[in-house]
Amino acid sequence: MRWLVFQHISMEHPGALRDFMAEDGIVWDAVELDEGERIPPLDGYDALLVMGGPMDTWQEDTYPWLVDEKRAIRAAIAIGMPYLGVCLGHQLLADALGGSVRRAPEPEIGILDVALTATGRADPFCAGLTPRFAALQWHSYEVDRLPPAGRTLASSPACAKQAIGVGANAYGVQYHVELTEATVPEWGCVPAYKNALELSLGAGGQARIEVDAARHLAGFRADARKLYDNFVAIARAHPKRSAA
């Protein structure tokens, strides 16, 4: 398989998912949208991954490439292309398809619990996950209203829509599944992320979240592998793959 990846800042890449893709022989091409790279035709790809970033879905005047990105997301969903969005990619899935995103009443930053909904426990994307699990959160906006055909798969006390599905092939997770040991230290160097972290966690917050993330890293990777394997199964079942 060949997957297309939309990136919005170079350090928010597929992370641990890169290792899984390499093990499975999946080739992937990254488009660095914030650097002006153009979106290629979708028909050469079997799935679309959309990563996080420091911008917000509504900032089309500041980041005009968001218009083309949303158009591409709609086109991908229209042809049934398997889609996985993380953080901003999760929000873009909802926004592009007619849902809405808002500033969260309470930002979520840190290692916090997420719980599957009854719908999530029955969805193949979440197969094998425990009903409640820890996850890294680092966001100040959230999906407020689901798009048509959307469903909530996971929630947290501060964010009702931690994971969503749209139709049979499109999924988004607000929390971060792609962590490596370098993720949190690198993100702490991004001004927008650092400011949000300090506002939420106060002085010394960066050091605390680095220690906490390292302590949970093995569990994060195990959960990421489950979601990745589930998504691969969905992608392999897509009609394009069946016909190939």
CYANA upper distance limits for C-alpha pairs under 8 A (distance plus 0.5 A):
  1 MET  CA     25 GLY  CA      8.11
  1 MET  CA     26 ILE  CA      5.64
  1 MET  CA     27 VAL  CA      6.86
  1 MET  CA     45 TYR  CA      8.03
  1 MET  CA     46 ASP  CA      6.59
  2 ARG  CA     26 ILE  CA      6.28
  2 ARG  CA     27 VAL  CA      5.18
  2 ARG  CA     28 TRP  CA      5.90
  2 ARG  CA     29 ASP  CA      8.21
  2 ARG  CA     44 GLY  CA      8.09
  2 ARG  CA     45 TYR  CA      5.75
  2 ARG  CA     46 ASP  CA      6.16
  2 ARG  CA     47 ALA  CA      7.75
  3 TRP  CA     26 ILE  CA      7.69
  3 TRP  CA     27 VAL  CA      6.77
  3 TRP  CA     28 TRP  CA      5.06
  3 TRP  CA     29 ASP  CA      6.96
  3 TRP  CA     45 TYR  CA      5.85
  3 TRP  CA     46 ASP  CA      6.07
  3 TRP  CA     47 ALA  CA      5.40
  3 TRP  CA     48 LEU  CA      6.37
  3 TRP  CA     49 LEU  CA      7.82
  4 LEU  CA     28 TRP  CA      6.16
  4 LEU  CA     29 ASP  CA      5.62
  4 LEU  CA     30 ALA  CA      6.68
  4 LEU  CA     31 VAL  CA      8.13
  4 LEU  CA     45 TYR  CA      6.70
  4 LEU  CA     46 ASP  CA      8.30
  4 LEU  CA     47 ALA  CA      6.79
  4 LEU  CA     48 LEU  CA      5.40
  4 LEU  CA     49 LEU  CA      6.71
  5 VAL  CA     28 TRP  CA      7.36
  5 VAL  CA     29 ASP  CA      6.45
  5 VAL  CA     30 ALA  CA      5.10
  5 VAL  CA     31 VAL  CA      6.61
  5 VAL  CA     48 LEU  CA      6.37
  5 VAL  CA     49 LEU  CA      5.17
  5 VAL  CA     50 VAL  CA      6.23
  5 VAL  CA     51 MET  CA      7.92
  6 PHE  CA     30 ALA  CA      6.44
  6 PHE  CA     31 VAL  CA      5.59
  6 PHE  CA     32 GLU  CA      6.91
  6 PHE  CA     33 LEU  CA      7.29
  6 PHE  CA     48 LEU  CA      8.21
  6 PHE  CA     49 LEU  CA      6.78
  6 PHE  CA     50 VAL  CA      5.23
  6 PHE  CA     51 MET  CA      6.68
  7 GLN  CA     12 GLU  CA      7.15
  7 GLN  CA     13 HIS  CA      6.85
  7 GLN  CA     30 ALA  CA      7.19
  7 GLN  CA     31 VAL  CA      6.49
  7 GLN  CA     32 GLU  CA      5.42
  7 GLN  CA     33 LEU  CA      6.58
  7 GLN  CA     34 ASP  CA      8.09
  7 GLN  CA     50 VAL  CA      7.00
  7 GLN  CA     51 MET  CA      5.98
  7 GLN  CA     52 GLY  CA      7.57
  7 GLN  CA     53 GLY  CA      8.00
  8 HIS  CA     12 GLU  CA      7.64
  8 HIS  CA     32 GLU  CA      6.51
  8 HIS  CA     33 LEU  CA      6.08
  8 HIS  CA     34 ASP  CA      5.72
  8 HIS  CA     51 MET  CA      7.55
  8 HIS  CA     52 GLY  CA      7.04
  8 HIS  CA     53 GLY  CA      5.53
  8 HIS  CA     54 PRO  CA      8.20
  8 HIS  CA     55 MET  CA      8.49
  9 ILE  CA     13 HIS  CA      8.37
  9 ILE  CA     32 GLU  CA      7.52
  9 ILE  CA     33 LEU  CA      8.50
  9 ILE  CA     34 ASP  CA      6.90
  9 ILE  CA     52 GLY  CA      8.34
  9 ILE  CA     53 GLY  CA      6.27
  9 ILE  CA     54 PRO  CA      8.11
 10 SER  CA     32 GLU  CA      7.52
 11 MET  CA    183 THR  CA      8.49
 11 MET  CA    186 GLU  CA      7.66
 11 MET  CA    187 TRP  CA      7.96
 12 GLU  CA     51 MET  CA      6.95
 12 GLU  CA     52 GLY  CA      6.51
 12 GLU  CA     53 GLY  CA      7.12
 13 HIS  CA     51 MET  CA      6.98
 14 PRO  CA     18 ARG  CA      6.17
 14 PRO  CA     51 MET  CA      7.53
 14 PRO  CA    178 GLU  CA      6.29
 15 GLY  CA     19 ASP  CA      8.17
 15 GLY  CA    178 GLU  CA      5.34
 15 GLY  CA    179 LEU  CA      6.39
 15 GLY  CA    180 THR  CA      6.62
 15 GLY  CA    183 THR  CA      8.34
 16 ALA  CA     20 PHE  CA      7.36
 16 ALA  CA    178 GLU  CA      5.47
 16 ALA  CA    179 LEU  CA      6.40
 16 ALA  CA    180 THR  CA      6.29
 16 ALA  CA    221 ARG  CA      7.70
 16 ALA  CA    224 ALA  CA      8.37
 17 LEU  CA     21 MET  CA      6.61
 17 LEU  CA    178 GLU  CA      6.43
 17 LEU  CA    224 ALA  CA      8.11
 17 LEU  CA    225 ARG  CA      8.28
 17 LEU  CA    228 TYR  CA      7.75
 18 ARG  CA     22 ALA  CA      6.63
 19 ASP  CA     23 GLU  CA      6.75
 20 PHE  CA     24 ASP  CA      6.83
 20 PHE  CA    225 ARG  CA      7.87
 20 PHE  CA    228 TYR  CA      8.25
 21 MET  CA     25 GLY  CA      6.53
 21 MET  CA     26 ILE  CA      5.42
 21 MET  CA     27 VAL  CA      7.68
 22 ALA  CA     26 ILE  CA      6.50
 22 ALA  CA     27 VAL  CA      7.98
 31 VAL  CA     37 GLU  CA      6.38
 31 VAL  CA     38 ARG  CA      7.46
 31 VAL  CA     39 ILE  CA      7.10
 32 GLU  CA     36 GLY  CA      7.38
 32 GLU  CA     37 GLU  CA      6.04
 33 LEU  CA     37 GLU  CA      5.74
 33 LEU  CA     38 ARG  CA      7.53
 33 LEU  CA     39 ILE  CA      8.47
 33 LEU  CA     65 TRP  CA      7.36
 34 ASP  CA     63 TYR  CA      8.28
 34 ASP  CA     65 TRP  CA      8.20
 36 GLY  CA     65 TRP  CA      8.24
 39 ILE  CA     69 GLU  CA      8.28
 39 ILE  CA     72 ALA  CA      8.40
 42 LEU  CA     76 ALA  CA      7.59
 46 ASP  CA     81 MET  CA      7.15
 46 ASP  CA     82 PRO  CA      7.65
 46 ASP  CA    235 ALA  CA      7.45
 46 ASP  CA    240 LYS  CA      7.94
 46 ASP  CA    241 ARG  CA      8.00
 47 ALA  CA     81 MET  CA      6.15
 47 ALA  CA     82 PRO  CA      5.29
 47 ALA  CA     83 TYR  CA      6.35
 47 ALA  CA    235 ALA  CA      7.10
 48 LEU  CA     76 ALA  CA      8.14
 48 LEU  CA     81 MET  CA      7.58
 48 LEU  CA     82 PRO  CA      6.81
 48 LEU  CA     83 TYR  CA      5.33
 48 LEU  CA     84 LEU  CA      6.90
 49 LEU  CA     83 TYR  CA      6.39
 49 LEU  CA     84 LEU  CA      5.37
 49 LEU  CA     85 GLY  CA      6.25
 49 LEU  CA     86 VAL  CA      8.49
 49 LEU  CA     89 GLY  CA      8.33
 50 VAL  CA     83 TYR  CA      8.32
 50 VAL  CA     84 LEU  CA      6.85
 50 VAL  CA     85 GLY  CA      5.12
 50 VAL  CA     86 VAL  CA      6.81
 50 VAL  CA     88 LEU  CA      8.26
 50 VAL  CA     89 GLY  CA      5.14
 50 VAL  CA     90 HIS  CA      8.25
 51 MET  CA     85 GLY  CA      6.46
 51 MET  CA     86 VAL  CA      5.53
 51 MET  CA     87 CYS  CA      7.28
 51 MET  CA     88 LEU  CA      6.94
 51 MET  CA     89 GLY  CA      5.61
 52 GLY  CA     85 GLY  CA      8.49
 52 GLY  CA     86 VAL  CA      6.25
 52 GLY  CA     87 CYS  CA      5.51
 52 GLY  CA     88 LEU  CA      4.88
 52 GLY  CA     89 GLY  CA      6.19
 53 GLY  CA     87 CYS  CA      8.32
 53 GLY  CA     88 LEU  CA      6.50
 54 PRO  CA    192 ALA  CA      6.85
 54 PRO  CA    193 TYR  CA      7.54
 55 MET  CA     59 GLN  CA      7.44
 55 MET  CA     88 LEU  CA      8.47
 56 ASP  CA     88 LEU  CA      7.62
 56 ASP  CA    141 TYR  CA      8.26
 57 THR  CA     66 LEU  CA      7.89
 57 THR  CA     88 LEU  CA      7.87
 57 THR  CA     91 GLN  CA      7.53
 57 THR  CA     92 LEU  CA      6.66
 57 THR  CA     95 ASP  CA      7.64
 57 THR  CA    101 VAL  CA      7.94
 59 GLN  CA     63 TYR  CA      6.46
 59 GLN  CA     64 PRO  CA      8.31
 59 GLN  CA     66 LEU  CA      8.24
 60 GLU  CA     64 PRO  CA      5.22
 60 GLU  CA     65 TRP  CA      7.72
 60 GLU  CA     66 LEU  CA      6.15
 60 GLU  CA     67 VAL  CA      6.96
 64 PRO  CA     68 ASP  CA      8.26
 65 TRP  CA     69 GLU  CA      6.74
 66 LEU  CA     70 LYS  CA      6.54
 67 VAL  CA     71 ARG  CA      6.76
 68 ASP  CA     72 ALA  CA      6.64
 69 GLU  CA     73 ILE  CA      6.70
 70 LYS  CA     74 ARG  CA      6.71
 70 LYS  CA     92 LEU  CA      7.44
 70 LYS  CA     96 ALA  CA      5.69
 71 ARG  CA     75 ALA  CA      6.72
 71 ARG  CA     96 ALA  CA      7.83
 72 ALA  CA     76 ALA  CA      6.57
 73 ILE  CA     77 ILE  CA      6.71
 73 ILE  CA     93 LEU  CA      7.57
 73 ILE  CA     96 ALA  CA      7.32
 74 ARG  CA     78 ALA  CA      6.52
 74 ARG  CA     96 ALA  CA      6.76
 74 ARG  CA     97 LEU  CA      6.94
 75 ALA  CA     79 ILE  CA      7.02
 76 ALA  CA     80 GLY  CA      6.90
 76 ALA  CA     81 MET  CA      5.68
 76 ALA  CA     82 PRO  CA      8.37
 76 ALA  CA     83 TYR  CA      8.22
 77 ILE  CA     81 MET  CA      6.12
 77 ILE  CA     82 PRO  CA      8.00
 77 ILE  CA     83 TYR  CA      7.89
 77 ILE  CA    169 ASN  CA      8.46
 77 ILE  CA    170 ALA  CA      7.54
 80 GLY  CA    168 ALA  CA      8.48
 80 GLY  CA    169 ASN  CA      6.91
 80 GLY  CA    238 HIS  CA      8.19
 81 MET  CA    169 ASN  CA      7.22
 81 MET  CA    170 ALA  CA      8.17
 81 MET  CA    235 ALA  CA      8.39
 81 MET  CA    238 HIS  CA      7.99
 82 PRO  CA    169 ASN  CA      5.13
 82 PRO  CA    170 ALA  CA      6.02
 82 PRO  CA    231 PHE  CA      8.45
 82 PRO  CA    234 ILE  CA      7.62
 82 PRO  CA    235 ALA  CA      6.06
 82 PRO  CA    238 HIS  CA      7.88
 83 TYR  CA    169 ASN  CA      6.80
 83 TYR  CA    170 ALA  CA      4.97
 83 TYR  CA    171 TYR  CA      6.43
 83 TYR  CA    172 GLY  CA      8.43
 84 LEU  CA     89 GLY  CA      8.07
 84 LEU  CA     90 HIS  CA      8.09
 84 LEU  CA    170 ALA  CA      6.67
 84 LEU  CA    171 TYR  CA      5.47
 84 LEU  CA    172 GLY  CA      6.03
 84 LEU  CA    173 VAL  CA      8.42
 84 LEU  CA    231 PHE  CA      8.35
 85 GLY  CA     89 GLY  CA      4.43
 85 GLY  CA     90 HIS  CA      4.86
 85 GLY  CA     91 GLN  CA      8.28
 85 GLY  CA     92 LEU  CA      8.23
 85 GLY  CA     93 LEU  CA      7.39
 85 GLY  CA    171 TYR  CA      6.86
 85 GLY  CA    172 GLY  CA      4.93
 85 GLY  CA    173 VAL  CA      6.78
 86 VAL  CA     90 HIS  CA      5.48
 86 VAL  CA    172 GLY  CA      6.35
 86 VAL  CA    173 VAL  CA      5.59
 86 VAL  CA    174 GLN  CA      6.37
 86 VAL  CA    175 TYR  CA      7.45
 86 VAL  CA    176 HIS  CA      6.95
 86 VAL  CA    177 VAL  CA      8.14
 87 CYS  CA     91 GLN  CA      6.92
 87 CYS  CA    139 HIS  CA      7.92
 87 CYS  CA    172 GLY  CA      8.13
 87 CYS  CA    173 VAL  CA      6.61
 87 CYS  CA    174 GLN  CA      4.74
 87 CYS  CA    175 TYR  CA      6.48
 87 CYS  CA    176 HIS  CA      7.20
 88 LEU  CA     92 LEU  CA      6.51
 88 LEU  CA    174 GLN  CA      7.99
 89 GLY  CA     93 LEU  CA      6.74
 89 GLY  CA    172 GLY  CA      7.37
 90 HIS  CA     94 ALA  CA      7.29
 90 HIS  CA    163 ALA  CA      8.34
 90 HIS  CA    164 ILE  CA      8.39
 90 HIS  CA    171 TYR  CA      7.93
 90 HIS  CA    172 GLY  CA      4.62
 90 HIS  CA    173 VAL  CA      5.94
 90 HIS  CA    174 GLN  CA      6.32
 91 GLN  CA     95 ASP  CA      6.63
 91 GLN  CA    101 VAL  CA      6.96
 91 GLN  CA    142 GLU  CA      7.23
 91 GLN  CA    143 VAL  CA      6.24
 91 GLN  CA    172 GLY  CA      8.05
 91 GLN  CA    174 GLN  CA      7.95
 92 LEU  CA     96 ALA  CA      6.18
 93 LEU  CA     97 LEU  CA      6.82
 93 LEU  CA    171 TYR  CA      8.46
 93 LEU  CA    172 GLY  CA      7.42
 94 ALA  CA     98 GLY  CA      6.91
 94 ALA  CA     99 GLY  CA      5.22
 94 ALA  CA    100 SER  CA      6.75
 94 ALA  CA    101 VAL  CA      7.93
 94 ALA  CA    143 VAL  CA      7.30
 94 ALA  CA    145 ARG  CA      8.18
 94 ALA  CA    146 LEU  CA      6.57
 94 ALA  CA    147 PRO  CA      6.03
 95 ASP  CA     99 GLY  CA      5.42
 95 ASP  CA    100 SER  CA      5.63
 95 ASP  CA    101 VAL  CA      6.92
 95 ASP  CA    147 PRO  CA      8.00
 97 LEU  CA    147 PRO  CA      6.08
 97 LEU  CA    148 PRO  CA      7.92
 98 GLY  CA    146 LEU  CA      8.21
 98 GLY  CA    147 PRO  CA      5.38
 98 GLY  CA    148 PRO  CA      7.45
 99 GLY  CA    143 VAL  CA      8.17
 99 GLY  CA    144 ASP  CA      8.01
 99 GLY  CA    145 ARG  CA      5.53
 99 GLY  CA    146 LEU  CA      5.21
 99 GLY  CA    147 PRO  CA      4.40
 99 GLY  CA    148 PRO  CA      7.84
100 SER  CA    143 VAL  CA      6.50
100 SER  CA    144 ASP  CA      5.94
100 SER  CA    145 ARG  CA      5.46
100 SER  CA    146 LEU  CA      7.34
100 SER  CA    147 PRO  CA      8.05
101 VAL  CA    141 TYR  CA      7.30
101 VAL  CA    142 GLU  CA      6.01
101 VAL  CA    143 VAL  CA      4.86
101 VAL  CA    144 ASP  CA      5.54
101 VAL  CA    145 ARG  CA      7.45
102 ARG  CA    141 TYR  CA      6.03
102 ARG  CA    142 GLU  CA      6.15
102 ARG  CA    143 VAL  CA      6.96
102 ARG  CA    144 ASP  CA      6.40
103 ARG  CA    140 SER  CA      6.57
103 ARG  CA    141 TYR  CA      4.73
103 ARG  CA    142 GLU  CA      6.84
104 ALA  CA    140 SER  CA      5.96
104 ALA  CA    141 TYR  CA      5.21
104 ALA  CA    142 GLU  CA      6.09
104 ALA  CA    159 CYS  CA      8.22
105 PRO  CA    158 ALA  CA      8.48
106 GLU  CA    140 SER  CA      7.80
106 GLU  CA    158 ALA  CA      6.80
107 PRO  CA    138 TRP  CA      8.29
107 PRO  CA    139 HIS  CA      6.47
107 PRO  CA    140 SER  CA      4.91
107 PRO  CA    141 TYR  CA      7.70
107 PRO  CA    158 ALA  CA      8.24
107 PRO  CA    200 SER  CA      7.72
108 GLU  CA    137 GLN  CA      6.08
108 GLU  CA    138 TRP  CA      6.28
108 GLU  CA    139 HIS  CA      6.12
108 GLU  CA    140 SER  CA      7.01
108 GLU  CA    158 ALA  CA      7.57
108 GLU  CA    200 SER  CA      8.43
109 ILE  CA    136 LEU  CA      7.84
109 ILE  CA    137 GLN  CA      5.31
109 ILE  CA    138 TRP  CA      4.81
109 ILE  CA    139 HIS  CA      6.88
109 ILE  CA    197 LEU  CA      6.93
109 ILE  CA    200 SER  CA      7.28
109 ILE  CA    201 LEU  CA      8.12
110 GLY  CA    136 LEU  CA      6.20
110 GLY  CA    137 GLN  CA      5.85
110 GLY  CA    138 TRP  CA      7.12
110 GLY  CA    209 ILE  CA      6.60
111 ILE  CA    134 ALA  CA      6.76
111 ILE  CA    135 ALA  CA      5.95
111 ILE  CA    136 LEU  CA      5.13
111 ILE  CA    137 GLN  CA      6.76
111 ILE  CA    209 ILE  CA      7.89
111 ILE  CA    212 ASP  CA      7.51
111 ILE  CA    213 ALA  CA      7.44
112 LEU  CA    134 ALA  CA      5.91
112 LEU  CA    135 ALA  CA      6.10
112 LEU  CA    136 LEU  CA      6.97
112 LEU  CA    137 GLN  CA      7.33
113 ASP  CA    132 ARG  CA      7.15
113 ASP  CA    133 PHE  CA      6.00
113 ASP  CA    134 ALA  CA      4.91
113 ASP  CA    135 ALA  CA      6.63
113 ASP  CA    156 SER  CA      7.04
114 VAL  CA    132 ARG  CA      6.15
114 VAL  CA    133 PHE  CA      6.00
114 VAL  CA    134 ALA  CA      6.63
114 VAL  CA    135 ALA  CA      7.21
114 VAL  CA    154 ALA  CA      7.11
114 VAL  CA    155 SER  CA      6.25
114 VAL  CA    156 SER  CA      5.39
114 VAL  CA    162 GLN  CA      7.80
115 ALA  CA    131 PRO  CA      6.14
115 ALA  CA    132 ARG  CA      4.78
115 ALA  CA    133 PHE  CA      7.02
115 ALA  CA    154 ALA  CA      5.93
115 ALA  CA    155 SER  CA      5.96
115 ALA  CA    156 SER  CA      6.66
116 LEU  CA    120 GLY  CA      5.80
116 LEU  CA    121 ARG  CA      6.49
116 LEU  CA    130 THR  CA      8.49
116 LEU  CA    131 PRO  CA      5.75
116 LEU  CA    132 ARG  CA      6.88
116 LEU  CA    153 LEU  CA      6.32
116 LEU  CA    154 ALA  CA      4.62
116 LEU  CA    155 SER  CA      6.90
117 THR  CA    121 ARG  CA      6.70
117 THR  CA    152 THR  CA      7.55
117 THR  CA    153 LEU  CA      5.82
117 THR  CA    154 ALA  CA      5.64
117 THR  CA    155 SER  CA      7.37
118 ALA  CA    122 ALA  CA      7.08
118 ALA  CA    153 LEU  CA      8.05
119 THR  CA    123 ASP  CA      6.80
119 THR  CA    151 ARG  CA      8.08
119 THR  CA    152 THR  CA      7.44
119 THR  CA    153 LEU  CA      6.15
120 GLY  CA    125 PHE  CA      8.42
120 GLY  CA    126 CYS  CA      6.65
120 GLY  CA    152 THR  CA      7.49
120 GLY  CA    153 LEU  CA      4.30
120 GLY  CA    154 ALA  CA      6.63
121 ARG  CA    126 CYS  CA      6.90
121 ARG  CA    127 ALA  CA      7.52
121 ARG  CA    131 PRO  CA      7.69
121 ARG  CA    153 LEU  CA      7.95
122 ALA  CA    126 CYS  CA      8.13
122 ALA  CA    127 ALA  CA      8.06
123 ASP  CA    127 ALA  CA      7.17
123 ASP  CA    153 LEU  CA      8.16
124 PRO  CA    230 ASN  CA      7.08
125 PHE  CA    171 TYR  CA      8.45
125 PHE  CA    227 LEU  CA      6.77
125 PHE  CA    230 ASN  CA      5.66
125 PHE  CA    231 PHE  CA      6.60
125 PHE  CA    234 ILE  CA      8.29
126 CYS  CA    153 LEU  CA      8.45
126 CYS  CA    226 LYS  CA      8.27
126 CYS  CA    227 LEU  CA      6.80
126 CYS  CA    230 ASN  CA      7.66
127 ALA  CA    226 LYS  CA      7.92
127 ALA  CA    227 LEU  CA      8.16
127 ALA  CA    230 ASN  CA      7.42
128 GLY  CA    226 LYS  CA      7.03
129 LEU  CA    133 PHE  CA      8.43
129 LEU  CA    223 ASP  CA      7.17
129 LEU  CA    226 LYS  CA      7.60
134 ALA  CA    216 HIS  CA      8.47
134 ALA  CA    220 PHE  CA      8.22
135 ALA  CA    175 TYR  CA      6.77
135 ALA  CA    176 HIS  CA      7.28
135 ALA  CA    177 VAL  CA      8.07
135 ALA  CA    220 PHE  CA      7.38
136 LEU  CA    175 TYR  CA      6.35
136 LEU  CA    176 HIS  CA      6.04
136 LEU  CA    177 VAL  CA      8.25
136 LEU  CA    213 ALA  CA      7.84
137 GLN  CA    174 GLN  CA      8.08
137 GLN  CA    175 TYR  CA      5.51
137 GLN  CA    176 HIS  CA      6.90
138 TRP  CA    175 TYR  CA      7.83
138 TRP  CA    176 HIS  CA      8.47
138 TRP  CA    193 TYR  CA      8.22
138 TRP  CA    197 LEU  CA      8.22
139 HIS  CA    174 GLN  CA      8.48
140 SER  CA    196 ALA  CA      8.14
142 GLU  CA    159 CYS  CA      7.47
142 GLU  CA    161 LYS  CA      8.05
142 GLU  CA    174 GLN  CA      8.07
143 VAL  CA    161 LYS  CA      6.76
144 ASP  CA    161 LYS  CA      8.11
146 LEU  CA    150 GLY  CA      5.90
146 LEU  CA    151 ARG  CA      7.50
147 PRO  CA    166 VAL  CA      8.10
148 PRO  CA    166 VAL  CA      8.24
149 ALA  CA    166 VAL  CA      6.01
149 ALA  CA    167 GLY  CA      6.30
150 GLY  CA    164 ILE  CA      7.22
150 GLY  CA    165 GLY  CA      6.11
150 GLY  CA    166 VAL  CA      4.83
150 GLY  CA    167 GLY  CA      7.26
151 ARG  CA    164 ILE  CA      6.05
151 ARG  CA    165 GLY  CA      5.85
151 ARG  CA    166 VAL  CA      6.94
152 THR  CA    161 LYS  CA      6.33
152 THR  CA    162 GLN  CA      8.16
152 THR  CA    163 ALA  CA      6.60
152 THR  CA    164 ILE  CA      5.10
152 THR  CA    165 GLY  CA      7.12
153 LEU  CA    161 LYS  CA      7.94
153 LEU  CA    162 GLN  CA      7.86
153 LEU  CA    163 ALA  CA      5.57
153 LEU  CA    164 ILE  CA      5.63
153 LEU  CA    165 GLY  CA      7.33
154 ALA  CA    160 ALA  CA      8.02
154 ALA  CA    161 LYS  CA      6.71
154 ALA  CA    162 GLN  CA      5.58
154 ALA  CA    163 ALA  CA      5.32
154 ALA  CA    164 ILE  CA      7.58
155 SER  CA    159 CYS  CA      6.54
155 SER  CA    160 ALA  CA      5.09
155 SER  CA    161 LYS  CA      5.66
155 SER  CA    162 GLN  CA      5.23
155 SER  CA    163 ALA  CA      7.40
156 SER  CA    160 ALA  CA      6.31
156 SER  CA    161 LYS  CA      8.12
156 SER  CA    162 GLN  CA      7.10
161 LYS  CA    174 GLN  CA      8.07
162 GLN  CA    173 VAL  CA      6.24
162 GLN  CA    174 GLN  CA      5.43
162 GLN  CA    175 TYR  CA      7.10
163 ALA  CA    171 TYR  CA      7.85
163 ALA  CA    172 GLY  CA      6.00
163 ALA  CA    173 VAL  CA      4.76
163 ALA  CA    174 GLN  CA      6.58
163 ALA  CA    175 TYR  CA      8.49
164 ILE  CA    171 TYR  CA      6.18
164 ILE  CA    172 GLY  CA      5.78
164 ILE  CA    173 VAL  CA      7.08
165 GLY  CA    169 ASN  CA      8.20
165 GLY  CA    170 ALA  CA      6.17
165 GLY  CA    171 TYR  CA      4.92
165 GLY  CA    172 GLY  CA      6.98
166 VAL  CA    170 ALA  CA      5.62
166 VAL  CA    171 TYR  CA      6.76
169 ASN  CA    234 ILE  CA      7.17
169 ASN  CA    235 ALA  CA      8.07
177 VAL  CA    220 PHE  CA      7.20
177 VAL  CA    221 ARG  CA      7.99
177 VAL  CA    223 ASP  CA      8.06
177 VAL  CA    224 ALA  CA      5.71
178 GLU  CA    221 ARG  CA      8.23
178 GLU  CA    224 ALA  CA      7.26
179 LEU  CA    183 THR  CA      6.17
179 LEU  CA    184 VAL  CA      8.39
179 LEU  CA    217 LEU  CA      7.97
179 LEU  CA    220 PHE  CA      7.71
179 LEU  CA    221 ARG  CA      7.78
180 THR  CA    217 LEU  CA      7.84
181 GLU  CA    214 ALA  CA      7.08
181 GLU  CA    217 LEU  CA      7.84
182 ALA  CA    186 GLU  CA      6.58
183 THR  CA    187 TRP  CA      6.64
184 VAL  CA    188 GLY  CA      6.63
184 VAL  CA    209 ILE  CA      8.08
184 VAL  CA    210 GLU  CA      6.46
184 VAL  CA    213 ALA  CA      8.00
185 PRO  CA    189 CYS  CA      7.52
185 PRO  CA    206 GLN  CA      8.41
185 PRO  CA    210 GLU  CA      7.20
186 GLU  CA    190 VAL  CA      7.90
187 TRP  CA    193 TYR  CA      6.95
187 TRP  CA    194 LYS  CA      7.92
188 GLY  CA    193 TYR  CA      6.73
188 GLY  CA    194 LYS  CA      5.57
188 GLY  CA    206 GLN  CA      7.19
189 CYS  CA    193 TYR  CA      8.10
189 CYS  CA    194 LYS  CA      6.99
190 VAL  CA    194 LYS  CA      6.45
191 PRO  CA    195 ASN  CA      6.51
192 ALA  CA    196 ALA  CA      6.78
193 TYR  CA    197 LEU  CA      6.61
194 LYS  CA    198 GLU  CA      6.65
194 LYS  CA    206 GLN  CA      8.38
195 ASN  CA    199 LEU  CA      6.65
196 ALA  CA    200 SER  CA      6.69
197 LEU  CA    201 LEU  CA      6.24
197 LEU  CA    202 GLY  CA      7.84
197 LEU  CA    205 GLY  CA      7.29
197 LEU  CA    206 GLN  CA      7.63
198 GLU  CA    202 GLY  CA      5.09
198 GLU  CA    203 ALA  CA      6.74
198 GLU  CA    204 GLY  CA      8.47
198 GLU  CA    205 GLY  CA      6.77
198 GLU  CA    206 GLN  CA      8.11
201 LEU  CA    205 GLY  CA      5.46
204 GLY  CA    208 ARG  CA      6.94
205 GLY  CA    209 ILE  CA      6.61
206 GLN  CA    210 GLU  CA      6.67
207 ALA  CA    211 VAL  CA      6.87
208 ARG  CA    212 ASP  CA      6.65
209 ILE  CA    213 ALA  CA      6.35
210 GLU  CA    214 ALA  CA      6.67
211 VAL  CA    215 ARG  CA      6.79
212 ASP  CA    216 HIS  CA      6.95
213 ALA  CA    217 LEU  CA      6.37
216 HIS  CA    220 PHE  CA      6.65
217 LEU  CA    221 ARG  CA      6.61
218 ALA  CA    222 ALA  CA      6.75
219 GLY  CA    223 ASP  CA      6.72
220 PHE  CA    224 ALA  CA      6.54
221 ARG  CA    225 ARG  CA      6.58
222 ALA  CA    226 LYS  CA      6.97
223 ASP  CA    227 LEU  CA      6.90
224 ALA  CA    228 TYR  CA      6.46
225 ARG  CA    229 ASP  CA      6.45
226 LYS  CA    230 ASN  CA      6.64
227 LEU  CA    231 PHE  CA      6.58
228 TYR  CA    232 VAL  CA      6.60
229 ASP  CA    233 ALA  CA      6.76
230 ASN  CA    234 ILE  CA      6.89
231 PHE  CA    235 ALA  CA      6.62
232 VAL  CA    236 ARG  CA      6.51
233 ALA  CA    237 ALA  CA      6.74
234 ILE  CA    238 HIS  CA      7.00
235 ALA  CA    241 ARG  CA      8.08
236 ARG  CA    241 ARG  CA      6.16
236 ARG  CA    242 SER  CA      7.85
237 ALA  CA    241 ARG  CA      6.95
237 ALA  CA    242 SER  CA      6.92
238 HIS  CA    242 SER  CA      6.95
239 PRO  CA    243 ALA  CA      6.55
240 LYS  CA    244 ALA  CA      6.74
